[in-house]
Amino acid sequence: MKYNALSLFSSVGLAETYFDKRGIKVVVANEILKDRAMFHQHLYPESLTICGDILDKKIYNQIIDESIKRKVDFIIATPPCQGMSTAGLMKKNDSRNSLIIPAVEIIKTLKPKFAIIENVPEQLLTTIEINNKDVLIPDYLYEELGNDYLFNENKVVNAMDYGVAQSRDRCVFLLSRKDQNIRWEFPKKSRKVVTMRDCIGDLPSLDPEITDISHDELLKLFPEYEKKKEAGLKVSKWHYPPRHKLRHVEAMTHTAEGQTAFDNQIYYPKLKDGTRSKGYKNTYKRQWWDKPAYTITRYTSRLGSQNNGHPGRLIKDDGTEEGRIYSDARVMSIYELMLLSSLPSDWNVPDWASDNLIRESIGEGIPPLLIDSAIKRICSKSELEKMGVEKND
């Protein structure tokens, strides 16, 4: 079966990465930020990517008109999560929470066969104002769409249960139009958990680029810096050394796998003047090789943000903190983030995209393999009607 898709709040289009192989073609997309819209257009050149605010009536009408023209029968909507995410301020009346309203209106107008509405789990407990009353988002969705659509039962899923080397909880509404006679659900959880070792354990080690010392001083600290950098670039042009301050690198060099530099007695995180930094114990922290990665955020360039440190490997240990040395005193490379987010190794990133744009887009996006696990369920109607055994499970 073939479907033409509309992507709302598309960002760069991570969620749609594997649509093509399932017979779904993105034909229209909408993104408010110009650089992300350009990124999306680069990845999906046959799609019309409409850059603009969905609340702008002209943009809204263009989305509707172009979707009708291109016979859209599948919609994916991934509204901004910052207003309700625990990583944000979680303001009750954050205007971004209400962006689900135009998405629902578009679904009601176009009446696609299938629709996906995705956000953070906190969406289930978030209210929006409807007719001067606070209404829970799930209640709003059922009220507006329940007459025409069936909803999935299990709405909160974790990417690690579907082959992604990252623990990331998401709230995903899977809607199937009632005349399709399909109750759309996620498949059973995978029996195997993919760890960071499974995913990126074979990649070349990288020493960090240190931005506040000379290159000669860098080579004194890391004599194999250039050799490692060259080996990384042979694997991918996106596997190159992240950039950090010397004081941050020193702290992480003496920090073990799964630990935070805040627990060090000598090499703890420091400010410019050498005094101890303040922060949470999930910052300046290395991850674990034999677990999935923690949730990837938009701030993956910072050792001082949560759970961003590479697991590293023990180089030497004489029993003292000074003599305990670990490799890879850095955050993940862009290539490592791609793999940990279940993006293909040859993901077609435009050359003009900045590090920050790529990192933020990956951190804000849903791992595409999670969405693909749901998409598989509508590839064969006959299998779906059984709802028990599927060849692709």
C-alpha positions in Angstrom: 0.0 0.0 0.0 1.2 3.5 -0.8 0.5 6.7 1.1 1.2 10.4 0.6 2.2 12.1 3.8 2.0 15.5 5.4 4.5 16.3 8.1 3.6 19.0 10.6 6.2 20.7 12.8 8.6 18.6 10.7 11.9 20.1 11.9 14.5 18.4 9.6 12.4 15.3 9.2 14.0 12.7 11.5 10.7 10.9 12.1 10.2 10.3 8.4 13.6 8.8 7.8 12.4 5.3 7.0 9.0 6.2 5.4 10.1 5.5 1.9 10.9 1.9 2.5 7.4 1.4 3.9 5.7 3.0 0.9 5.0 6.4 2.5 6.1 9.4 0.5 6.4 12.8 2.3 4.8 15.2 -0.2 4.1 18.2 2.0 5.8 19.5 5.2 5.6 22.5 7.4 8.3 23.9 9.6 8.5 27.4 11.1 12.4 27.7 11.3 14.1 28.5 8.0 17.3 26.5 8.6 15.3 23.4 9.6 12.9 23.8 6.7 15.9 24.0 4.3 17.4 20.9 6.0 14.1 19.1 5.4 13.9 20.1 1.8 17.4 18.8 1.3 16.4 15.4 2.7 13.1 15.2 0.9 13.6 17.1 -2.4 10.4 15.8 -3.9 8.4 17.2 -1.0 7.0 20.8 -0.8 8.4 22.1 2.5 6.4 25.1 3.6 8.4 27.4 5.8 6.2 29.5 8.1 4.0 29.7 11.2 1.1 27.2 11.2 -0.9 29.9 13.1 -0.6 32.2 10.1 -3.8 31.8 8.2 -2.0 32.1 4.9 0.4 29.3 5.8 -2.4 27.2 7.3 -4.4 27.5 4.1 -1.4 26.7 2.0 -0.8 23.5 3.9 -4.5 22.5 3.4 -4.5 23.4 -0.3 -1.2 21.7 -1.1 -2.2 18.6 0.8 -5.4 18.3 -1.0 -3.7 18.8 -4.3 -1.1 16.1 -3.5 -3.8 13.7 -2.1 -2.4 13.4 1.4 -3.8 10.4 3.2 -1.3 10.1 6.1 -0.3 12.8 8.6 2.5 12.9 11.2 2.4 15.8 13.7 5.2 16.4 16.2 4.4 19.7 18.0 7.1 21.4 20.1 7.6 19.6 23.4 9.5 22.4 25.3 6.3 23.7 26.9 5.5 20.4 28.6 8.9 18.6 28.8 10.5 18.1 32.2 13.7 19.5 30.6 11.8 22.8 30.1 10.0 25.3 32.4 6.7 23.4 32.1 4.6 26.6 32.3 0.9 25.9 32.5 -0.1 28.3 29.8 2.9 27.9 27.4 1.5 28.8 24.0 3.4 26.0 22.4 1.2 23.4 24.1 -1.8 24.7 22.1 -0.1 24.1 18.7 -1.8 20.7 18.7 -5.1 22.6 18.0 -4.2 23.5 14.3 -2.8 20.0 13.8 -6.1 18.5 14.9 -8.1 20.9 12.7 -5.9 19.9 9.7 -6.6 16.2 10.5 -10.3 16.9 10.7 -10.2 18.8 7.3 -8.1 16.3 5.4 -9.4 13.1 7.0 -6.3 11.0 6.3 -6.5 7.3 6.6 -3.8 7.3 9.3 -2.3 9.9 11.6 0.5 10.1 14.2 0.6 12.7 17.0 3.8 12.5 19.0 5.2 14.3 22.0 6.7 13.8 25.5 4.8 11.6 28.0 3.9 14.7 29.9 1.4 15.5 27.1 -1.0 13.1 28.8 -1.2 15.4 31.8 -1.0 18.7 30.0 -4.1 21.0 29.7 -4.9 23.5 27.0 -7.6 26.1 27.0 -10.7 25.2 25.0 -13.7 27.6 25.1 -12.3 29.2 28.3 -11.9 25.8 30.0 -8.7 23.8 30.8 -8.9 20.5 29.0 -6.5 17.7 29.1 -4.9 17.1 25.7 -5.9 13.4 25.5 -9.5 14.4 26.3 -9.4 17.1 23.6 -8.1 14.5 21.0 -10.8 12.0 21.8 -13.5 14.7 21.7 -12.4 16.1 18.4 -11.3 12.9 16.6 -12.9 10.0 18.4 -15.9 9.8 16.1 -13.8 9.2 13.0 -10.7 7.5 14.4 -9.6 4.5 16.4 -6.8 5.2 19.0 -4.0 2.9 20.1 -4.2 1.7 23.7 -0.4 1.8 24.6 0.5 5.5 24.1 3.7 5.7 26.1 6.6 3.9 24.5 10.4 3.8 25.0 12.7 3.8 22.0 15.0 1.3 23.7 12.2 -1.3 23.4 12.2 -1.0 19.6 15.9 -1.5 18.7 17.2 2.0 19.4 20.3 2.3 21.5 18.8 5.1 23.5 16.3 5.3 26.5 13.8 7.8 25.3 10.1 7.8 26.5 7.6 9.3 24.0 3.8 9.7 23.9 2.6 8.5 20.5 -1.0 8.6 19.4 -1.6 6.2 16.5 -4.9 7.0 14.7 -6.5 4.9 12.1 -9.7 6.0 10.3 -12.5 3.8 11.3 -13.4 2.8 7.7 -9.9 1.2 7.5 -11.0 -1.5 10.0 -7.5 -1.4 11.6 -6.7 -1.0 15.3 -3.2 0.4 15.0 -0.9 -0.6 17.8 2.9 -0.8 18.4 4.3 -4.3 18.0 5.6 -6.2 21.0 8.8 -4.9 22.6 12.1 -6.2 21.3 13.7 -8.9 23.4 17.1 -7.5 22.9 18.2 -4.2 24.3 20.8 -2.5 22.1 23.6 -0.9 24.2 26.0 1.8 23.5 28.7 -0.8 23.1 26.6 -2.6 20.5 26.0 0.7 18.6 29.2 2.7 18.8 31.7 0.5 20.6 33.6 -0.3 17.5 34.1 3.3 16.4 37.6 4.9 16.6 38.4 6.7 19.8 38.7 10.5 19.6 40.6 13.0 21.7 38.8 16.3 22.1 39.8 19.5 20.4 40.7 22.0 23.1 39.7 25.5 22.2 41.7 27.6 24.8 45.2 26.3 24.2 47.5 26.1 21.2 47.6 23.2 18.9 51.1 22.4 20.0 49.9 22.3 23.6 47.1 20.1 22.6 49.5 17.6 21.0 51.5 17.5 24.2 48.4 16.4 26.1 47.2 14.1 23.4 50.1 12.9 21.1 47.7 10.7 19.0 45.1 13.5 18.5 45.8 13.8 14.7 46.0 10.1 14.2 42.7 9.4 15.9 41.1 12.3 14.1 42.1 10.9 10.8 40.9 7.4 11.7 37.5 8.9 12.7 37.1 10.8 9.5 37.8 7.6 7.5 34.6 6.2 9.1 32.5 9.3 8.6 33.0 13.0 8.0 30.8 13.5 11.0 33.0 11.5 13.4 35.4 14.2 14.3 36.6 15.6 17.7 34.1 17.7 19.7 35.4 21.0 21.0 35.8 21.7 24.8 37.6 23.9 27.3 40.8 22.5 28.9 39.4 22.6 32.4 36.5 20.5 31.3 38.7 18.0 29.5 40.9 17.6 32.6 38.0 16.8 34.8 36.6 14.2 32.4 40.0 12.6 31.8 40.0 11.5 35.4 36.3 10.4 35.5 35.3 6.8 35.1 32.6 5.2 33.0 29.1 6.0 34.4 30.5 8.5 37.0 30.4 12.3 37.3 33.4 14.5 37.7 31.7 16.2 40.6 32.7 13.2 42.7 36.4 13.7 42.0 38.4 15.2 44.8 41.0 16.9 42.6 39.8 17.0 39.0 36.3 18.3 39.5 34.5 20.8 37.2 36.0 24.3 37.7 35.2 27.8 36.7 37.6 30.1 34.9 39.1 31.2 38.2 39.8 27.7 39.3 37.0 27.5 41.9 34.6 24.5 42.0 31.6 24.7 39.7 28.1 24.1 40.9 25.9 21.7 39.1 23.8 18.5 39.1 25.3 15.1 39.4 24.0 14.1 36.0 26.3 16.7 34.4 30.0 16.2 33.6 29.0 12.6 33.6 30.1 9.7 31.4 27.6 7.2 30.2 27.7 3.4 30.5 28.9 1.1 27.7 26.5 -1.8 28.5 23.3 0.3 28.7 21.4 2.2 26.1 22.3 5.9 25.9 20.4 8.3 28.1 17.8 10.5 26.3 19.7 12.7 23.8 18.8 16.3 24.2 19.5 19.4 22.1 22.5 20.4 24.2 24.8 17.5 23.3 27.8 19.7 22.7 28.1 20.6 26.4 29.8 18.4 29.0 28.0 20.6 31.5 24.6 19.4 30.3 22.9 16.2 31.4 24.5 12.8 30.8 26.5 13.8 27.7 29.9 12.3 28.4 31.3 9.5 26.2 31.8 6.3 28.3 35.5 6.3 27.6 38.0 3.5 28.3 40.5 3.0 31.1 44.0 3.9 29.8 45.9 3.5 33.1 45.2 3.3 36.8 47.8 3.5 39.6 45.2 3.6 42.3 45.2 7.4 42.7 43.0 10.0 41.1 45.9 11.6 39.4 47.0 8.3 37.9 43.5 7.2 36.8 43.2 8.2 33.1 40.4 7.5 30.7 40.1 8.1 27.0 37.5 10.1 25.1 37.1 13.0 27.5 34.4 14.5 25.4 30.8 14.5 24.4 29.5 12.2 21.5 30.5 13.0 18.0 27.7 13.9 15.6 28.2 10.5 13.9 27.8 8.7 17.3 24.6 10.7 18.0 23.3 9.7 14.6 23.7 6.0 15.3 22.4 6.3 18.9 19.3 7.9 17.4 18.8 5.1 14.9 19.6 7.3 11.9 21.4 5.6 9.0 25.2 5.8 8.9 24.9 7.6 5.5 22.2 10.1 6.7 22.3 12.8 4.0 23.2 15.8 6.2 23.7 19.0 4.1 27.2 20.2 4.1 26.1 23.7 5.0 24.5 22.6 8.3 26.2 23.8 11.4 27.2 21.5 14.3 24.6 23.2 16.5 21.8 22.8 14.0 22.6 19.1 13.5 22.9 18.4 17.2 19.8 20.3 18.2 17.7 18.7 15.4 18.8 15.2 16.6 18.1 16.1 20.2 14.6 17.4 19.4 13.6 14.6 17.1 12.0 11.2 17.7 14.3 8.2 16.9 13.0 7.1 13.4 13.3 3.4 14.2 10.6 3.9 16.9 8.2 5.4 14.4 9.2 2.7 11.8 8.2 0.0 14.3 4.7 1.4 14.3 4.6 2.0 10.5 5.3 -1.6 9.8 1.9 -2.4 11.3 0.0 -0.7 8.5 2.1 -2.2 5.6 -0.1 -5.2 5.4 -3.7 -4.9 6.3 -4.2 -8.6 6.4 -1.5 -9.1 8.9 -2.7 -6.1 11.0 -6.2 -7.6 11.2 -4.7 -10.6 13.0 -3.1 -8.2 15.5 -1.1 -11.1 16.9 1.6 -12.3 14.6 3.4 -10.1 12.1 6.3 -11.2 9.9 8.2 -8.0 10.7 7.9 -8.3 14.5 
